[in-house]
Amino acid sequence: MNGPRRQRGAMRNVFWLLGLAALAVALALLTGQNQAMVSLFWPPYRFDVSFNFVLFCLVAGFVLLYLALRALSMFRELPRQAQRWRSQQMERAAVGALMDALSNQIAGRFVRAQAAGLAALEQLNSHPAAQWPRRGQLQQLAHLLVAEAAQSLQNRSARDEHLQAALHPKLAKESTEAREGALMRAVRWAVEDRDLQAARSHLDELPQGASRRIQTLRLKLRVARLGGATAEALETARLLAKHRAFSPEASRSIVRGLALDALREAHDLAQLQSVWSRLDASERAMPELILAAVERAHRLVALAPDEDMAAQAHELTGGWLEPVWQGFAALDEGLQHKLALAMEPGLMRLDATGLARLEQSQRQWPNNAYLQYLTGQACRQRQLWGKASQLLGQASHSLHEPALLRRTWCALALLAEERQDQAGAQAAWKRAALLGD
């Protein structure tokens, strides 16, 4: 950048030297051999003067007149220059106070930041007639810094006062970016105050272009979660994940959590199915969401027992569980535990195909305690006493969760009673009782 500028300066100097040389040559040719005379008449006198001397006097007179006019102009300009200098000094003082406020705000020194911001506003407002560039933008930033410091100091009245000053239409015309920033700050402060109505009001004031920015989407997510609008929060979280606002792990966790909330908020099977259909394909393949949906379906059936509803829930959950069975080997122990809890209420309604798949999975992973438990309970409900006793006996030695282990001992006690084994039944009931409710 500096290289071309130096080259242009060097070329300009060369042209000046060439012009001066040409002027010197022209003067030398004109005056060197000039014998002309100039006669000046002032009756009754006559003066004969050399032409060169007259030329010299004209040039000298022009230079003196020019210098005199320049001196007069500079003298008349002195008051304006002094006023301009004072204005520049005040502007620099205001900008310096604004920078101090920003530095103290970043450093967490909120009292000093507030004082510096007020000093900047005082400098800016002390000379309203001064023509400073970006005066309105400086005032907006000063008001925002004072409001930010007041929010950190829990001084809401001062915060609201300076926020309204920053959003004044006269200042907003000079800098739309500063106004958008003030509205975003207002949304964040409203969320921190848990004022949902104010947060949504400030969000609605943002222009369409600003409402699609990542920072605005983050605020929309917080507002939606504050208001319990799970569907809106889930859609916003998907947009943030698409724009890579979070890491892949964080995006997956946020979307999964919101989808779980949406599934838990379903009040009947139709609403649950509607929520499930609105999930993305990648979300419907998450084992956590599948198991949560199945568990919610069984819970809804348990809350309002109905044969048709139970059949509908079983039909729905059968299709939902298909990806879980396909990826069973990749499930960790926690998800396998949830699978056992989610499938147990529907074991009685398993058809021959479902039971065959369950038995095939148990034979494929014979040491898996959860598959032993599920297959054993399914066999017990179908009065396959021998196989049920064998599988549940194996599960009683492998399970660690108290709830499932208690159900296992209860089932073993019932099987012992079927065999007329009173001693075995009493021992099993005792083991179940020791595990509590």
VMD Tcl script that draws the C-alpha trace (Angstrom):
set ca {
  {0.00 0.00 0.00}
  {2.84 2.43 0.84}
  {4.91 1.49 -2.24}
  {2.51 2.94 -4.89}
  {2.00 6.04 -2.71}
  {5.76 6.69 -2.56}
  {6.01 6.23 -6.33}
  {3.23 8.78 -6.93}
  {4.98 11.27 -4.58}
  {8.32 10.82 -6.38}
  {6.69 11.38 -9.78}
  {4.97 14.54 -8.48}
  {8.32 15.92 -7.27}
  {9.92 15.18 -10.64}
  {7.16 17.09 -12.47}
  {7.58 20.06 -10.10}
  {11.33 20.16 -10.78}
  {10.74 19.99 -14.52}
  {8.18 22.82 -14.29}
  {10.56 25.03 -12.27}
  {13.36 24.36 -14.73}
  {11.11 25.29 -17.65}
  {10.08 28.50 -15.87}
  {13.72 29.40 -15.18}
  {14.64 28.84 -18.82}
  {11.70 30.99 -19.99}
  {12.68 33.86 -17.64}
  {16.30 33.64 -18.74}
  {15.31 33.86 -22.42}
  {12.92 36.71 -21.76}
  {15.11 38.90 -19.58}
  {18.64 37.93 -20.48}
  {19.02 40.04 -23.67}
  {15.98 42.29 -23.23}
  {16.92 46.01 -23.78}
  {13.34 47.28 -23.75}
  {12.41 50.31 -21.74}
  {9.11 51.35 -20.15}
  {8.21 55.04 -20.01}
  {6.00 56.24 -17.19}
  {4.33 59.64 -17.52}
  {3.23 61.74 -14.57}
  {2.80 65.26 -16.04}
  {4.99 67.18 -16.22}
  {7.39 64.29 -15.40}
  {8.58 61.33 -17.37}
  {10.33 58.20 -16.06}
  {12.18 55.68 -18.20}
  {12.49 52.31 -16.47}
  {13.91 49.00 -17.62}
  {11.33 46.45 -18.66}
  {13.03 43.82 -16.49}
  {12.70 46.08 -13.46}
  {9.00 46.61 -14.16}
  {8.50 42.87 -14.53}
  {10.30 42.28 -11.26}
  {8.14 44.86 -9.49}
  {4.96 43.31 -10.86}
  {5.95 39.83 -9.65}
  {7.06 41.18 -6.27}
  {3.84 43.14 -5.92}
  {1.74 40.10 -6.74}
  {3.63 38.00 -4.17}
  {3.28 40.67 -1.49}
  {-0.43 41.09 -2.22}
  {-0.96 37.34 -2.07}
  {0.89 37.06 1.23}
  {-1.08 39.95 2.69}
  {-4.41 38.40 1.65}
  {-3.31 35.05 3.10}
  {-2.32 36.68 6.38}
  {-5.64 38.51 6.55}
  {-7.56 35.30 5.83}
  {-5.63 33.41 8.51}
  {-6.26 36.19 10.99}
  {-9.99 36.12 10.32}
  {-9.97 32.29 10.54}
  {-8.36 32.20 13.98}
  {-11.66 32.26 15.99}
  {-13.12 29.45 13.91}
  {-9.93 27.41 14.21}
  {-9.94 27.90 17.97}
  {-13.56 26.77 18.14}
  {-12.80 23.78 15.92}
  {-9.83 22.86 18.11}
  {-11.94 23.03 21.26}
  {-14.60 20.90 19.58}
  {-12.00 18.31 18.57}
  {-10.62 18.22 22.10}
  {-14.11 17.65 23.51}
  {-14.80 14.96 20.93}
  {-11.56 13.22 21.81}
  {-12.44 13.44 25.49}
  {-15.87 11.90 24.78}
  {-14.37 9.09 22.69}
  {-11.73 8.48 25.37}
  {-14.39 8.25 28.08}
  {-16.36 5.87 25.85}
  {-13.28 3.65 25.42}
  {-12.70 3.71 29.19}
  {-16.31 2.63 29.73}
  {-15.92 -0.25 27.27}
  {-12.60 -1.35 28.79}
  {-14.00 -1.29 32.34}
  {-17.14 -3.13 31.21}
  {-15.06 -5.91 29.65}
  {-12.91 -6.07 32.79}
  {-15.98 -6.41 35.01}
  {-15.54 -3.04 36.75}
  {-19.13 -2.00 36.33}
  {-19.16 1.03 38.64}
  {-16.25 2.61 36.77}
  {-17.80 1.65 33.45}
  {-21.02 3.41 34.41}
  {-19.14 6.52 35.55}
  {-17.08 6.64 32.34}
  {-20.21 6.19 30.21}
  {-21.96 9.04 32.02}
  {-18.86 11.21 31.52}
  {-18.96 10.45 27.80}
  {-22.65 11.40 27.65}
  {-21.92 14.65 29.49}
  {-19.23 15.54 26.97}
  {-21.51 14.68 24.06}
  {-24.48 16.64 25.42}
  {-22.54 19.67 26.65}
  {-22.20 21.15 23.14}
  {-25.26 20.15 21.13}
  {-24.39 22.60 18.34}
  {-20.99 21.02 17.65}
  {-20.84 19.15 14.35}
  {-19.17 15.87 15.27}
  {-19.10 12.89 12.92}
  {-21.23 9.97 14.12}
  {-22.40 11.93 17.11}
  {-25.66 9.96 17.36}
  {-23.86 6.62 17.17}
  {-21.49 7.68 19.96}
  {-24.47 8.67 22.10}
  {-26.20 5.35 21.45}
  {-23.08 3.38 22.41}
  {-22.61 5.47 25.56}
  {-26.23 4.87 26.61}
  {-25.85 1.14 25.92}
  {-22.66 0.88 27.98}
  {-24.29 2.70 30.89}
  {-27.36 0.44 30.60}
  {-25.15 -2.67 30.46}
  {-23.29 -1.58 33.59}
  {-26.59 -0.79 35.34}
  {-27.89 -4.27 34.46}
  {-24.79 -5.83 35.98}
  {-25.31 -3.69 39.10}
  {-29.02 -4.70 39.25}
  {-30.11 -1.09 38.78}
  {-33.10 -1.70 36.54}
  {-34.49 1.83 36.60}
  {-31.20 3.30 35.28}
  {-30.94 0.45 32.77}
  {-34.42 1.09 31.36}
  {-33.84 4.85 31.25}
  {-30.66 4.59 29.18}
  {-32.11 1.80 27.04}
  {-35.03 4.01 26.03}
  {-32.58 6.83 25.32}
  {-30.54 4.54 23.05}
  {-33.73 3.50 21.21}
  {-34.85 7.11 20.64}
  {-35.93 7.51 16.98}
  {-33.65 10.52 16.47}
  {-30.58 8.50 17.40}
  {-31.79 5.32 15.71}
  {-31.84 7.06 12.32}
  {-28.09 7.63 12.45}
  {-27.10 4.04 13.22}
  {-29.47 1.13 12.59}
  {-26.81 -1.36 13.73}
  {-26.59 0.26 17.16}
  {-30.38 0.17 17.46}
  {-30.46 -3.53 16.58}
  {-27.76 -4.14 19.16}
  {-29.79 -2.25 21.77}
  {-32.86 -4.39 20.99}
  {-30.83 -7.59 21.31}
  {-29.48 -6.39 24.65}
  {-33.03 -5.60 25.74}
  {-34.17 -9.13 24.86}
  {-31.31 -10.65 26.84}
  {-32.03 -8.47 29.86}
  {-35.73 -9.34 29.69}
  {-34.87 -13.05 29.63}
  {-32.61 -12.58 32.65}
  {-35.54 -10.83 34.39}
  {-37.85 -13.65 33.20}
  {-40.09 -11.06 31.57}
  {-41.46 -13.06 28.65}
  {-43.77 -10.34 27.31}
  {-41.01 -7.72 27.14}
  {-38.61 -10.18 25.50}
  {-41.10 -11.07 22.75}
  {-41.98 -7.39 22.26}
  {-38.33 -6.46 21.67}
  {-37.86 -9.45 19.36}
  {-40.80 -8.29 17.24}
  {-39.17 -4.86 16.83}
  {-36.10 -6.35 15.16}
  {-36.06 -6.08 11.34}
  {-36.36 -9.23 9.29}
  {-32.66 -9.32 8.39}
  {-31.56 -9.10 12.03}
  {-34.02 -11.79 13.12}
  {-32.13 -14.41 11.07}
  {-28.75 -13.78 12.66}
  {-27.21 -16.41 14.91}
  {-27.22 -14.10 17.92}
  {-30.93 -13.41 17.45}
  {-31.67 -17.10 17.02}
  {-29.88 -17.81 20.30}
  {-32.09 -15.22 21.99}
  {-35.21 -16.70 20.35}
  {-34.22 -20.11 21.71}
  {-33.92 -18.72 25.22}
  {-37.24 -16.87 24.93}
  {-39.02 -19.96 23.60}
  {-37.66 -22.11 26.42}
  {-38.63 -19.45 28.97}
  {-42.18 -19.42 27.61}
  {-42.45 -23.19 27.41}
  {-42.89 -23.10 23.61}
  {-41.12 -26.40 23.01}
  {-42.02 -26.67 19.32}
  {-40.70 -23.18 18.59}
  {-37.57 -23.84 20.63}
  {-36.96 -27.11 18.76}
  {-37.30 -25.41 15.36}
  {-34.92 -22.64 16.44}
  {-32.41 -25.16 17.77}
  {-32.47 -26.93 14.39}
  {-31.68 -23.63 12.62}
  {-28.80 -22.98 15.03}
  {-27.46 -26.46 14.42}
  {-27.74 -25.91 10.67}
  {-25.76 -22.66 10.95}
  {-23.18 -24.40 13.19}
  {-23.81 -22.08 16.10}
  {-22.88 -24.94 18.46}
  {-20.51 -27.84 18.27}
  {-22.02 -31.04 16.78}
  {-22.18 -32.65 20.22}
  {-23.85 -29.62 21.80}
  {-26.32 -29.29 18.92}
  {-27.28 -32.95 19.21}
  {-27.72 -32.63 22.97}
  {-29.87 -29.48 22.73}
  {-32.10 -30.86 19.97}
  {-32.44 -34.18 21.79}
  {-33.41 -32.46 25.05}
  {-36.04 -30.29 23.37}
  {-37.45 -33.25 21.45}
  {-37.71 -35.19 24.73}
  {-39.62 -32.28 26.26}
  {-41.98 -32.19 23.28}
  {-42.66 -35.93 23.61}
  {-43.29 -35.68 27.35}
  {-45.77 -32.84 26.81}
  {-48.03 -35.00 24.61}
  {-51.40 -35.58 26.34}
  {-52.79 -38.32 24.09}
  {-51.65 -40.75 21.44}
  {-52.77 -38.51 18.56}
  {-50.68 -35.62 19.87}
  {-47.76 -37.95 20.54}
  {-47.94 -39.26 16.98}
  {-48.13 -35.68 15.65}
  {-45.04 -34.67 17.61}
  {-43.20 -37.78 16.39}
  {-44.10 -37.09 12.75}
  {-42.71 -33.52 13.01}
  {-39.29 -34.77 14.09}
  {-36.54 -34.99 11.49}
  {-35.44 -38.37 10.18}
  {-32.15 -38.07 12.07}
  {-34.04 -37.34 15.28}
  {-36.41 -40.27 14.80}
  {-33.33 -42.50 14.60}
  {-32.02 -41.43 18.04}
  {-32.48 -44.32 20.50}
  {-33.11 -41.88 23.38}
  {-36.05 -40.29 21.56}
  {-37.46 -43.62 20.41}
  {-37.43 -45.04 23.93}
  {-38.89 -41.85 25.37}
  {-41.73 -41.93 22.81}
  {-42.47 -45.60 23.57}
  {-42.40 -44.94 27.31}
  {-44.76 -41.96 26.90}
  {-47.16 -44.05 24.81}
  {-47.34 -46.75 27.49}
  {-47.79 -44.11 30.19}
  {-50.70 -42.54 28.30}
  {-52.33 -45.96 28.00}
  {-51.81 -46.56 31.72}
  {-53.43 -43.21 32.59}
  {-56.56 -43.98 30.57}
  {-56.85 -47.77 30.15}
  {-58.62 -48.61 26.92}
  {-58.31 -51.69 24.77}
  {-58.36 -49.80 21.46}
  {-55.86 -47.26 22.74}
  {-53.57 -50.02 23.96}
  {-53.72 -51.74 20.57}
  {-52.99 -48.45 18.79}
  {-50.06 -47.72 21.12}
  {-48.63 -51.20 20.53}
  {-48.87 -50.76 16.78}
  {-47.15 -47.37 16.93}
  {-44.35 -48.41 19.26}
  {-43.61 -51.53 17.23}
  {-42.62 -49.43 14.24}
  {-40.73 -46.91 16.38}
  {-38.57 -49.59 18.02}
  {-37.34 -51.01 14.70}
  {-34.15 -48.80 14.56}
  {-33.37 -49.67 18.19}
  {-33.33 -53.39 17.49}
  {-31.20 -52.86 14.39}
  {-28.60 -50.95 16.44}
  {-28.92 -52.92 19.67}
  {-25.22 -53.83 19.72}
  {-24.28 -50.13 19.85}
  {-26.54 -49.33 22.83}
  {-24.86 -48.64 26.14}
  {-26.07 -50.15 29.40}
  {-28.21 -47.13 30.26}
  {-30.12 -47.28 26.97}
  {-30.57 -51.03 27.32}
  {-32.08 -50.44 30.75}
  {-34.47 -47.87 29.27}
  {-35.33 -50.32 26.48}
  {-36.30 -52.94 29.07}
  {-38.51 -50.46 30.92}
  {-40.09 -49.22 27.68}
  {-40.84 -52.68 26.28}
  {-42.10 -54.39 29.42}
  {-45.65 -52.91 29.38}
  {-46.18 -54.17 25.82}
  {-44.84 -57.71 26.24}
  {-48.34 -59.18 26.59}
  {-49.29 -57.83 23.15}
  {-46.23 -59.12 21.33}
  {-47.23 -61.17 18.32}
  {-45.38 -64.25 17.15}
  {-43.01 -62.20 15.01}
  {-42.14 -59.86 17.86}
  {-41.60 -62.73 20.29}
  {-39.42 -64.55 17.75}
  {-37.28 -61.45 17.29}
  {-36.93 -61.08 21.06}
  {-35.86 -64.71 21.45}
  {-33.46 -64.39 18.51}
  {-31.85 -61.33 20.08}
  {-31.54 -63.18 23.40}
  {-29.83 -66.12 21.71}
  {-27.52 -63.71 19.86}
  {-26.50 -62.03 23.14}
  {-27.11 -64.81 25.69}
  {-25.35 -63.01 28.56}
  {-27.30 -59.77 28.26}
  {-29.29 -59.41 31.48}
  {-31.93 -57.09 29.97}
  {-32.70 -59.48 27.10}
  {-32.87 -62.33 29.62}
  {-35.33 -60.32 31.69}
  {-37.55 -59.29 28.74}
  {-37.61 -62.77 27.19}
  {-38.26 -64.38 30.57}
  {-41.18 -62.05 31.32}
  {-42.64 -62.64 27.84}
  {-42.41 -66.41 28.34}
  {-44.00 -66.18 31.80}
  {-46.95 -64.25 30.42}
  {-47.42 -67.02 27.83}
  {-47.19 -69.71 30.53}
  {-43.88 -71.07 29.29}
  {-42.88 -71.77 32.90}
  {-39.66 -73.68 32.34}
  {-38.03 -71.29 29.92}
  {-39.23 -68.31 31.93}
  {-37.71 -69.73 35.15}
  {-34.40 -70.36 33.43}
  {-34.11 -66.89 31.87}
  {-35.36 -64.98 34.93}
  {-33.03 -67.00 37.17}
  {-30.08 -65.95 34.98}
  {-31.30 -62.35 35.02}
  {-31.52 -62.32 38.83}
  {-27.76 -62.86 39.00}
  {-26.90 -60.24 36.33}
  {-29.26 -57.32 36.92}
  {-28.17 -54.46 39.16}
  {-31.12 -52.02 38.93}
  {-33.30 -52.45 42.04}
  {-36.60 -51.95 40.17}
  {-35.96 -54.58 37.52}
  {-34.35 -56.92 40.04}
  {-37.40 -56.68 42.31}
  {-39.73 -57.48 39.40}
  {-37.51 -60.42 38.53}
  {-37.81 -61.89 42.05}
  {-41.56 -61.27 42.05}
  {-41.86 -63.16 38.76}
  {-39.71 -65.99 40.14}
  {-41.95 -66.14 43.23}
  {-45.05 -66.46 41.03}
  {-43.36 -69.18 38.98}
  {-42.45 -71.06 42.19}
  {-46.07 -70.88 43.31}
  {-47.12 -72.33 39.96}
  {-44.78 -75.26 40.64}
  {-46.17 -75.60 44.20}
  {-42.70 -74.77 45.54}
  {-43.70 -72.87 48.68}
  {-40.18 -72.65 50.09}
  {-38.83 -71.26 46.84}
  {-41.72 -68.83 46.56}
  {-41.21 -67.55 50.11}
  {-37.48 -67.07 49.49}
  {-38.19 -65.17 46.24}
  {-40.83 -62.96 47.88}
  {-38.40 -62.21 50.69}
  {-35.68 -61.21 48.21}
  {-38.19 -58.95 46.42}
  {-39.31 -57.37 49.70}
  {-35.72 -56.57 50.67}
  {-35.38 -54.48 47.50}
  {-38.25 -52.19 48.56}
  {-41.04 -50.69 46.46}
}
mol new
graphics top color blue
foreach p $ca { graphics top sphere $p radius 0.5 }
foreach p [lrange $ca 0 end-1] q [lrange $ca 1 end] { graphics top cylinder $p $q radius 0.2 }
display resetview
